[in-house]
C-alpha cells in the first residue's frame, strides 16, 4: 500500500520536506542563539556598569520613590548609621559556592529613622552564634552592593515555620513584621565580611531584565520557525495518509485507477 512512497514523485516530496524542516530548525536555532546572545550581552553590560560605577549613598541610588530597579541591582552603595544587634536575623537555606548556610542580617539604623537591611556575611552549615558574628558598635559606614527584595519566584521563600530570630525572605513585606521601624527597599550585601563570615555575592533578580524589544522579537521568531517545521511534518503525514487511503480504495475497486497521460500529437 505504501509502495508509492518510492516513486519519483514522492521521493521529490520527501526531499522537499526534509529540506524545509532542516531550514526551519536551523533558522529557529539561529534566532534562539541571537536571543541568548542579547541576554548575555545585557547581563555583562549591567555587571560592568555596576562594577565600574563609583559608590554612592543608598538614598541617592534608590531615588524617588525609593525602590530598587534592575539597573541599580549590584550598584555599590554606602549607608551610615548604627547597627541594631537586638534585631539581628538569620536567613536560612542560602547557597554560596554550592554550599548551604545562613545569611547574617543586621538592620542599620540611619539618621532619618529608617533602617537598611545589611547582610554582613554568610555562614556555612549550622546557624552562627552571637560570638561568631559580633556586631560593631557606634556609628559605622557600610559599603556594599544593592540587592533586589527577595520573592518566592527567586527562591527567597523558605517552607515551613522558622525559629525565632530567623527570616525566610528578605523583603520589606517580611521585615515589617519583625522590626519596629520602617526599612528601605531591597537590602545591601556588605563588601567587608567579619571574621568567620563570607561576603555574599550579588544576586541577580529573575525576570524584569530590561531587555530590548528586539531581543523578544528574536524569541518570537524562534517559536515561529519551530512551528513552521512542525507544520511541514504535519502536512507530509497528511499527504501520505491521503495517498494511502486512495490506494486502499483503488485496491477495493472504490476508485478508478489513475489514467495514464497520453502525449499530445506531435510531441512523441
Residue pairs with C-beta under 8 A, 6 or more apart in sequence:
1 244
1 247
1 248
1 251
2 240
2 244
4 10
4 243
4 244
4 247
5 14
5 240
10 243
13 236
13 239
14 236
17 232
17 233
17 235
17 236
20 228
20 229
20 232
21 229
21 232
21 233
24 225
24 226
24 228
24 229
24 232
25 225
25 226
25 229
27 221
27 225
28 221
28 222
28 223
28 224
28 225
28 226
28 229
29 222
31 218
31 219
31 221
31 222
31 225
32 218
32 219
32 222
34 218
35 215
35 216
35 218
35 219
35 222
38 211
38 212
38 214
38 215
38 218
39 209
39 211
39 215
42 209
42 210
42 211
42 212
42 215
43 204
43 209
46 70
46 71
46 73
46 74
47 74
47 202
49 71
50 73
50 74
50 75
50 76
50 145
50 202
51 74
53 75
53 76
54 76
55 76
55 77
55 78
55 143
56 75
56 76
56 77
56 78
57 77
57 78
57 79
58 77
58 78
58 79
58 116
58 146
58 184
58 188
59 66
59 184
61 72
61 75
61 77
61 146
62 68
62 72
62 146
62 184
62 185
62 186
63 69
66 184
66 185
67 185
67 186
68 146
68 147
68 148
68 149
68 185
68 186
70 205
70 208
70 209
70 210
71 210
72 146
73 146
73 147
73 148
73 202
73 204
73 205
74 145
74 146
74 147
74 202
74 204
75 145
75 146
76 143
76 144
76 145
76 146
76 191
77 143
77 144
77 145
77 146
77 188
78 141
78 142
78 143
79 108
79 110
79 116
79 118
79 141
79 142
79 188
80 110
80 111
80 139
80 140
80 141
80 142
81 108
81 109
81 110
81 111
81 115
81 116
81 139
81 140
82 108
82 109
82 137
82 138
82 139
82 140
83 106
83 107
83 108
83 109
83 118
83 135
83 136
83 137
83 140
84 106
84 107
84 108
84 109
84 115
85 106
85 135
87 106
87 107
87 178
87 179
87 180
88 104
88 105
88 106
88 107
88 130
88 133
88 135
88 165
89 105
89 106
89 165
89 166
89 167
89 178
90 102
90 103
90 104
90 105
90 127
90 128
90 165
90 166
90 167
91 102
91 103
91 105
91 119
91 166
91 167
91 168
91 169
91 170
92 102
92 127
92 158
92 162
92 166
92 168
93 100
93 158
94 100
94 101
94 102
94 103
94 122
94 200
95 101
96 122
96 124
96 198
96 200
96 201
97 198
99 124
99 125
100 124
101 122
101 123
101 124
101 125
102 122
102 123
102 127
102 128
103 119
103 121
103 122
103 170
103 200
104 119
104 120
104 121
104 122
104 123
104 128
104 133
104 197
105 117
105 118
105 119
105 120
105 167
105 170
105 187
106 118
106 120
106 135
107 115
107 116
107 117
107 118
107 175
107 179
107 181
107 183
108 115
108 116
108 117
108 118
108 140
108 142
108 188
109 115
109 181
110 116
113 181
113 182
114 181
114 182
114 183
114 184
115 179
115 181
115 182
115 183
115 184
116 142
116 183
116 184
116 187
116 188
117 170
117 175
117 183
117 184
117 186
117 187
117 188
118 142
118 144
118 187
118 188
118 190
119 144
119 147
119 170
119 187
119 188
119 189
119 190
119 200
120 133
120 190
120 193
120 194
120 197
121 133
121 190
121 193
121 194
121 196
121 197
121 198
121 199
121 200
122 193
122 197
122 198
122 199
122 200
123 132
123 133
123 196
123 197
123 198
124 198
127 166
128 196
128 197
132 196
132 197
133 194
133 196
133 197
134 194
142 188
142 190
143 190
143 191
143 192
144 188
144 189
144 190
144 191
145 188
145 189
145 191
145 202
146 186
146 187
146 188
147 170
147 186
147 187
147 188
147 189
147 202
147 203
148 154
148 186
148 203
148 205
149 170
149 171
149 172
149 173
149 185
149 186
149 187
150 156
150 157
150 169
150 170
150 171
150 203
151 157
151 169
151 171
152 169
153 206
153 207
154 203
154 205
154 206
156 168
156 169
156 170
156 171
157 168
157 169
158 168
158 169
162 168
167 174
167 175
167 178
168 174
170 187
172 183
172 184
172 185
175 183
176 182
176 183
189 199
189 200
189 201
189 202
189 203
190 199
190 200
191 199
192 199
193 199
193 200
246 255
249 255
250 256
250 257
